[in-house]
Amino acid sequence: MSEPILSARGVSFRYPGSDAGLDDVSVEVRAGESVALVGESGSGKTTLARVLLGLLAPIAGEVLLDGEVVRASSKASMRTLRRSVQTVFQDPFSSLDPRMTIGASIAEPLHALGVSRGQEARARVREVLTDVGIDPARAGEYPGSFSGGQRQRIAIARALAPGPRVLIADEPVSALDMSTRASVMDLLGSITRERGMALVLVSHDLATVASTCDRIAVMQEGRIVEAGDTVQIMSAPRESYTRALIEAVPRL
């Protein structure tokens, strides 16, 4: 088995003035693998995603990229993390700046991370737009010209632009209508598989992750209470909390 690209080891975190956070959480993801973080609202799954992205610093434990500890105090360490790990946010209507063309939005991380500029960046923008099924001739248009599903595809293109090895998607289809969700999830799954990327999918919807992810980590009150192969978790969950999550989705 290959070594993990990204992992959290014994991570704990607390929000100021609150008991909410993470308690001794460990999770890892390998190249070509998709892992789902599932649980009710407030279970800690988004907090864990933010820790993996380097947006929150753990009070205990560590995040590792290729086996090396990510150090928030090191600009070089954080820059490597930013290039290697990108995210797709939940709401495609607020994650894209309405004052910027979609081409400019996609090119922004290329400039910020020093990946490319000028003609090279424009070529990269056209490439990733094509990859997500958006006509690259529309790069000069603004987000308001696109539907919710198209905007989320554009957000995925922006995340792909720097060439990350890990994609973290936080409830990427919850703001979309039912008819659009499946196509966006299919896109995420196919792109990560074809590129050998790792995918971390945050979701409360077990129906979504059951058809997309290889492994599932079930979170409750800041802890991972059950983890394993998707088929095993869905067919024979050990924890009553996991069973309750499955039973809450009638189509499962």
C-alpha positions in Angstrom: 0.0 0.0 0.0 1.3 3.4 -0.9 2.1 6.0 1.7 -0.5 8.7 2.5 -0.3 12.0 0.7 -2.1 13.9 3.4 -2.9 12.8 7.0 -3.9 14.1 10.4 -2.4 12.3 13.4 -3.9 12.7 16.8 -5.3 16.1 16.0 -7.2 18.2 18.6 -8.7 21.6 18.2 -10.9 24.0 20.2 -12.8 27.0 19.2 -12.3 29.9 21.6 -14.9 29.9 24.4 -16.5 26.7 23.2 -16.3 23.0 23.8 -16.7 22.4 20.1 -13.8 21.2 18.0 -11.8 18.0 17.5 -10.5 15.3 20.0 -7.6 13.1 19.0 -8.6 12.6 15.4 -6.5 10.7 12.9 -7.3 10.2 9.2 -5.3 9.7 6.0 -5.8 9.7 2.2 -3.6 8.2 -0.5 -3.2 9.0 -4.2 -6.2 7.9 -6.3 -8.3 7.3 -3.1 -11.5 9.1 -2.0 -12.4 9.4 1.6 -15.6 10.8 3.0 -16.0 12.6 6.3 -19.7 12.2 7.3 -21.8 13.2 10.3 -24.5 15.5 11.6 -24.1 19.3 11.6 -21.6 20.1 14.4 -19.9 16.7 14.3 -16.5 18.3 13.4 -16.1 17.2 9.8 -15.7 20.8 8.4 -13.4 21.7 11.2 -11.2 18.7 10.3 -11.2 19.7 6.7 -10.0 23.2 7.7 -7.2 21.7 9.8 -6.1 19.6 6.8 -6.1 22.7 4.6 -4.0 24.6 7.1 -6.8 27.2 7.8 -6.9 26.1 11.5 -3.9 25.2 13.6 -4.4 22.2 15.9 -3.7 22.5 19.6 -2.4 19.0 19.7 -1.3 16.4 17.1 0.0 17.2 13.6 -0.9 17.3 9.9 1.5 15.6 7.5 2.1 16.0 3.8 4.1 13.2 2.3 5.1 12.2 5.8 6.5 15.6 6.6 4.9 17.7 9.4 3.2 20.8 8.1 4.4 23.7 10.2 2.1 26.8 10.3 5.2 28.9 11.3 7.0 28.0 8.1 6.1 29.9 5.0 7.8 27.3 2.8 5.8 24.5 4.5 2.5 26.3 4.1 3.2 27.3 0.5 3.9 23.6 -0.3 0.6 22.7 1.4 -1.3 25.4 -0.6 0.0 24.1 -3.9 -0.6 20.4 -3.0 -4.1 20.7 -1.4 -6.9 22.7 -2.9 -10.6 23.0 -1.9 -14.0 23.3 -3.4 -16.4 25.3 -1.1 -20.1 24.5 -0.4 -21.8 27.5 -2.0 -21.0 28.2 -5.7 -22.9 31.5 -5.5 -20.6 33.0 -2.8 -17.3 31.3 -3.6 -16.9 33.2 -6.9 -16.3 37.0 -6.8 -19.1 38.5 -8.9 -16.8 41.4 -9.9 -14.2 39.1 -11.5 -14.5 37.2 -14.8 -14.4 33.4 -14.3 -11.1 33.4 -16.2 -9.6 35.8 -13.7 -11.0 33.8 -10.8 -9.4 30.6 -12.0 -6.1 32.4 -12.8 -5.9 34.0 -9.3 -4.4 30.9 -7.5 -1.9 30.5 -10.3 -0.6 34.0 -9.7 -0.8 33.8 -5.9 1.1 30.5 -5.8 3.6 31.5 -8.4 2.6 28.7 -10.7 2.2 30.7 -13.9 1.4 34.0 -15.4 0.5 35.6 -18.7 0.0 33.4 -21.7 0.8 30.2 -19.8 -1.8 31.0 -17.2 -4.4 31.8 -19.8 -3.7 28.4 -21.5 -4.1 26.7 -18.1 -7.4 28.4 -17.6 -8.7 27.2 -21.0 -7.5 23.7 -20.2 -9.2 23.3 -16.8 -12.5 24.9 -18.1 -12.5 22.3 -20.9 -11.9 19.6 -18.3 -15.0 20.5 -16.3 -17.2 20.9 -19.3 -17.3 24.7 -19.6 -16.7 26.3 -23.0 -13.3 28.1 -22.6 -14.6 30.8 -24.9 -16.7 32.0 -21.9 -13.7 32.8 -19.7 -14.4 36.5 -20.1 -17.9 36.2 -18.7 -18.9 36.9 -15.1 -20.4 34.3 -12.6 -23.9 35.8 -13.0 -24.0 34.4 -16.5 -23.9 30.8 -15.2 -26.2 28.4 -13.4 -25.4 27.0 -9.9 -24.1 23.7 -11.4 -22.0 25.6 -13.9 -20.6 27.8 -11.1 -19.6 24.8 -9.1 -17.8 23.3 -12.1 -16.0 26.6 -12.4 -15.0 26.4 -8.7 -13.7 22.9 -9.4 -11.7 24.3 -12.3 -10.2 26.9 -10.0 -9.2 24.3 -7.5 -7.6 22.1 -10.2 -5.7 25.0 -11.9 -2.6 24.9 -9.6 -2.3 21.1 -10.2 -3.0 19.9 -6.6 -2.5 16.3 -5.5 -5.4 16.4 -3.0 -8.8 18.0 -3.4 -11.0 18.7 -0.4 -14.6 19.3 -1.2 -16.8 20.6 1.6 -20.5 19.7 0.9 -19.9 20.6 -2.8 -23.4 19.7 -4.0 -25.7 20.7 -1.0 -26.5 24.1 -2.5 -27.5 22.5 -5.9 -30.8 21.1 -7.1 -31.2 17.4 -7.2 -30.9 17.1 -11.0 -27.5 18.8 -10.9 -25.9 17.0 -7.9 -25.2 13.7 -9.6 -23.4 15.3 -12.6 -21.2 17.4 -10.3 -20.3 14.4 -8.1 -19.6 12.3 -11.2 -17.3 15.0 -12.4 -15.4 15.1 -9.1 -15.0 11.4 -9.0 -13.9 11.0 -12.6 -11.4 13.9 -12.5 -9.7 12.7 -9.3 -9.5 9.1 -10.5 -8.2 10.0 -13.9 -5.5 12.3 -12.4 -4.6 10.0 -9.6 -5.5 12.6 -7.1 -6.8 12.1 -3.6 -10.3 13.3 -2.7 -11.6 14.2 0.8 -15.3 14.7 0.6 -17.2 16.4 3.5 -20.9 15.5 3.5 -23.9 14.8 5.7 -25.5 12.9 2.8 -24.5 9.2 2.9 -26.3 8.6 -0.4 -23.8 10.9 -2.1 -20.7 9.4 -0.5 -21.8 5.8 -0.9 -21.6 6.0 -4.7 -18.4 8.2 -4.8 -15.9 7.3 -2.0 -13.7 4.3 -1.3 -13.7 4.8 2.5 -15.9 6.5 5.1 -15.0 8.1 8.4 -18.0 8.8 10.6 -17.7 11.8 12.9 -19.7 12.6 16.1 -18.9 15.3 18.6 -15.4 16.0 17.3 -14.3 12.3 17.1 -14.2 9.6 14.5 -16.5 6.9 15.9 -16.3 4.5 13.0 -14.2 4.2 9.8 -13.7 1.7 7.1 -14.4 0.6 3.6 -17.6 2.1 2.1 -19.2 -1.2 1.4 -18.5 -2.5 4.9 -19.8 0.7 6.6 -22.9 0.9 4.5 -23.8 -2.8 4.8 -22.7 -3.7 8.3 -22.1 -0.6 10.5 -20.9 -1.3 14.0 -22.0 1.9 15.7 -25.7 2.8 16.4 -24.9 6.4 15.4 -23.8 5.2 11.9 -26.9 3.1 11.6 -29.0 6.1 12.5 -27.3 8.2 9.8 -28.0 5.4 7.2 -31.6 4.9 8.3 -32.2 8.7 8.0 -31.7 8.5 4.2 -34.8 6.5 2.9 -33.3 5.8 -0.6 -30.5 3.8 1.1 
